[in-house]
Amino acid sequence: MVTGKDSVEEAKKNAAREACNIVSKKISSNTILGLGTGSTIKYFIDECREFIEEVKGAVVSSYDTLYYMLERELDIPIYDPLSIKKIDIYVDGADEVSTTLDLVKGRGAALLREKYLALRSSTRVYVVDYTKYTGLEYLYKKPIPVEVIPFALPIVLESVRELGLFTPVLRHGIKKDGPIVTDNGNFIVDLKPIKPIEDPFEIDRKLRLIHGVVETGIFPSRELVDVVVVGYSDHVDILEKKSIE
């Protein structure tokens, strides 16, 4: 298998194409489609444009995805998430995937809205390239993003350190001074694991109990994941928690 930047981009495209095949079998004119955030989702939008424009409407997790769809002039209604009770299929990327299909998400700082859409969805499909799939039974490779209310930042940092599981780091912008601010007006704190996260469901619960934590980037497979499509430069692997046929 060829490696390098070109290989990763080709892997993303291959994963997006396969995700199109999976999702296209489940859509109709009444389908509400949820779309996440990130470069792989942009590939998915481009590869799947023909059938995306056939659904009833879409709900997106970020302004970034919204603007991308507007730039591409997709002929599809885009709904406010608050107006939708149920999403039929949600498609998103991920930053880390374990063999148990637990995920880390939030590098694009859209984790709160992404998790909201995933919770409202009947089927969740995640599209990643091979660098995101670790082959490990636990989460450990990537920092866990946590969305935090700004005025509660000090107590969040103190409480996370007391857990003894992470080193918390406030995320700063690359092309701006100061912290990254989410679409919800909050900060992102990246939690660098000190040890493997072997029970993501429980760690997610503990982190959300901390005053000031709005949401975490841990997406436990037991409640938020159905299918993960892993793209390589020359093939695609489909990892399923349950059948969506």
Number of C-alpha atoms within 10 A of each C-alpha: 7 11 10 8 9 11 18 19 18 17 25 28 26 27 30 31 21 22 26 19 12 17 20 16 11 13 18 13 12 11 18 24 24 27 26 29 27 20 17 24 22 22 19 25 23 17 18 19 16 13 16 26 15 16 19 17 19 23 23 24 24 22 12 17 20 17 11 13 19 13 9 11 9 16 15 15 13 18 16 11 18 7 8 13 8 16 22 16 22 26 28 26 29 25 21 24 30 19 14 17 27 25 27 27 27 27 18 16 26 24 27 22 20 25 21 13 27 26 17 19 20 14 22 24 23 25 27 30 28 21 14 20 21 15 13 14 16 19 27 20 20 17 25 26 28 30 27 25 18 16 11 14 20 10 14 22 19 12 15 17 14 10 12 11 16 18 16 21 14 17 18 15 10 9 6 8 8 11 16 18 17 17 15 13 11 20 26 29 26 22 23 17 18 12 12 14 18 13 13 20 16 12 17 19 13 12 20 16 12 17 14 19 22 16 22 26 26 26 24 19 18 13 12 22 22 19 23 27 26 26 30 24 21 11 12 21 14 14 17 15 13 10 9 15 6
